């Protein structure tokens, strides 16, 4: 193989075509500004209120108290529940930390990431069975129904909270997920506006059912790393020539255009090295930046990357068309994400119920 060809393999890249420059040329800034304003409003409407966060914390506290009272374990938050980047449909992610299982599985987790070792699955499932009995004893799950996915790569309990109909996932030994939550919070502090983009993007993906890893979607943590890669790649963000929160529409158009063309089949996204490495696997590969010495793929379960890229391309093209034609649509952002009015009703009813039950003020 020639050195030139080899070097090309080390740096797969697709230039970000900045939509903002096109708008200056075409005097379409009025519509772009309108889209930016609508996306800021969307962010404000989909992010959880203080009361909604209180509701989730009250559910977690109750589960933590009953499990820790019965078992010699620690109950902790992880995932979006830990990072705070939740939307209404986000699950409450809970992990059980126990020294016995941690000591047997940590080396394996360091090597391959989030999967449990085969030798350890029996112990994990025995612990999850005990937790199922505790959840049933204290009448936490809706209709007393707890799903125990024993044969999943990561054994897990799934249920719905009886009082507030919020989905809950409980697994064991997810120190990796806790590290990811801390990493997300750290990066959101470093990159102003990243929290706005990830929350809108998460909502966008969930509405299209493209976020469930068990069904071949791109999981939330991989979505975050993809956006982090975008922030580290975008020339106007890197040179501080654009304020993210004031230009969400422009940046999402750049994002959709860029990753709709990205050669996932040939490149590994690695935000630590700030370049794309040749992908010699058959999977979409978005590397976990927490582990620099070991390749841990956060997108290993994603089987729908072709569909996701089509979704990005369609989203980019439909907004370009609306802006070029000076669309009279009441809300441009509805072309991407329409805020569910029934969801808004459910959120209000949940808050009313919580206030009635617990808020004495």
C-alpha positions, 0 to 999 in steps of 0.5 A: 500500500502506498504511503499516500493511500495509508495517510488517507486512511488515517484522516477520513474527513468531510469538510463542514460546509458552513450554512451561515456563509451561504445565508450572508450571500443570499440575504436569508438571515431573517429566516435563519434568525427565526429558526434560531429563536424557535430552537431556543424556545424549543430547548426551554420547553423540552428541558425538565422543570425544577418540579420534574427533576424533583419528581425523578429524584424522589423516585430515585431516593425511594428506590435507593432507600429500600434497596440499601436497607435490604442489601449491602450495596450502593445505589447510584445514578448514571447516564442522562439521569446523572448528567441532567440532560433529560427530556420527558421520555428519558428513563431514570437510570440506576446502577447497583454498586457492589464490591463483590461484583465490581472486583470480578468485572472491573478488569473486563469492563476496562477492556471492552466497556459496558458489557458484563462478563459471562462468568459474572452474569449469574451473580448479577442476575441473582442480585437483580432477582433480589432487587425485583423482590424488593421492588415488588415488596415495596409496591414501586412498579406499576401493576407490580410488573418488573421485566428482568432481561437476564440474557441481555449483554448487560442484564437489566431490570425495566419497570414503570414507576407506579405513581408517575409513570416514569420508566426506570432501568436498573443494572449492576456495576455501571461505574463506566456509565457513572464516569460517562455522566461526569464526563458529559457534565465536564464537557458541557461546562467547557463548551457553552451551548453544548447542553442546548444542542444535545438536549434538542438532538436527543429529543429529535432522535427519540421522536424518530425512535432512533435512540434505542440501542436494543433496536439498533439505534444510536444510544444517548452517550454516542449521540453526545460524543458525535456532537462533541466531535462536531464542536471540535471540528466546526471552524466557527466554534473553534475560532469563537466566531459564533455564539452557539446559543444564538445560532442553533439553527445554523449549527444544526443545519451544518451538523445534519449536512456534515454527518449525513455525508460522513463515511461511518463505514470507513472512519472511527470518530475519536475526539481525543485524537481530533482526527478520524482513524480507519475503521476496519470493523463492520460496525459504526464506531464512535470511540469513548473518549474516557478510555484512551488506551482501549478502543471502547465503541459507544455505537457498537449496537447501532445497526441503523446508521444508514437510516440515521444518515438519511434522516440527517440529509432529509432534515438538512434539505427540507430546511434549506428548501423552506428557507430558500422559498421563504416559507410562511410556515408558522414555525420552521422548527416544526419541520424538524421537531414538533413539540407534542401537545399531549406530552405537554399535558402529561407533564402538567398533570404529573406536576399537579399530582406531585404537588398534591402528594408532596408539596405542602408549600 
